Amino acid sequence: MDIPALSTMMSMERLSTNISFAMMSKVLDTAEATSEAMMQMMDAAAVTPGLGDNINILV
């Protein structure tokens, strides 16, 4: 068994895992910011109460 090679491989795997976690954290932060911005845009949209309740049909 090659101990130095095994140690190097385990270290690289740990680094890869840490990078994956860091990237996932950034993705989640971006998704939260995007969803918050979308919620603010939806709240700011003008809604007219009663719009579309009545339809005038001329025969």
Residue pairs with C-beta under 8 A, 6 or more apart in sequence:
none
